[in-house]
Amino acid sequence: MDISIVGTGAVGLSWARAICDSGLDLRLSLFDPQAPPAGMEWALQQGLPIHATHDAAPHGEVVLLCTPGGVLPQVLQELLPALESGTCLLDLSTATPADKADGASRAAENGIGYVDAAITGAVALSGARTPLLIAGSSDDRVSGLLESLAVPVTLLTDSHAGDAVRVKLLRSVITKGIEALAADMLPVARDLGLLDQVLSVFEDIDRKPFTDLLTSMVTTHIAQAGRRGSEMAEAAEQLERAGADPTLTRAVAARYGRTVELTENEPLPQNFDQALDLLAAARSHAADRIPPHTPNTSDTKENSPR
């Protein structure tokens, strides 16, 4: 099978390595008008040229899009007319749901297959075997490629192109939030000589599925918001005393305070679904209390393009 990869950043390079190391009968071509140094060095070692997309068209049965999400519309505008009819695009970019849905439609208009995939994990850890979510229609050639490379895949039922990245972005609220808080906290833990001790107290989390932890925390969130908010306020003070920026931790403390304010007269939830219902109602109540913003003259002048 002939395969082309468009984009040789971290994602594209990990897939290129996996394909070359697989021992399978897969012929690889690389395309990137601005290849990063790591991609160029690896390609040189493999004897693979990296083509600019305006100089040559990607070819093969499957074309992997490993470009930054923000450039997907421009990439498709350039690629689609140049691809052979029947080619299938495997879109691994982190484009917006709307751009992915539009990409699938434009591909169909050009007789090109399109598979919407979202990477749900750390490529730096797992490379091309980082789990994928796939939404909308799939393709036998793509399915065969993913299976041959042992890529973990979850197919979203009753889904359309763009839905996979919606799930990924919601997941990112948790994962990137944890990352940002860890970036604030772990250097302080090391400076205090407590890094090993802090890491060891997460062992209880390792013993059970992370989803169990999430549902448990949300189920008890309303009942425990006051206590947990006070704990986070003190944690923010500790970070500040150590010379770290406590902005995110204070925002978390404020979020607990908001829960106390909006749910103080509500009955405590008895299970996860009841907790979600109460939190959703509180969110709607809070939105109703925010008056619509009417731009005044100063707003218009301040925000007008120059």
Beta strands, then each sheet from edge to edge (+ up, - down):
strand 1: 2-6
strand 2: 27-31
strand 3: 50-51
strand 4: 62-65
strand 5: 88-91
strand 6: 113-119
strand 7: 132-135
strand 8: 153-155
sheet 1: 3+ 2+ 1+ 4+ 5+ 6+ 7- 8-
end
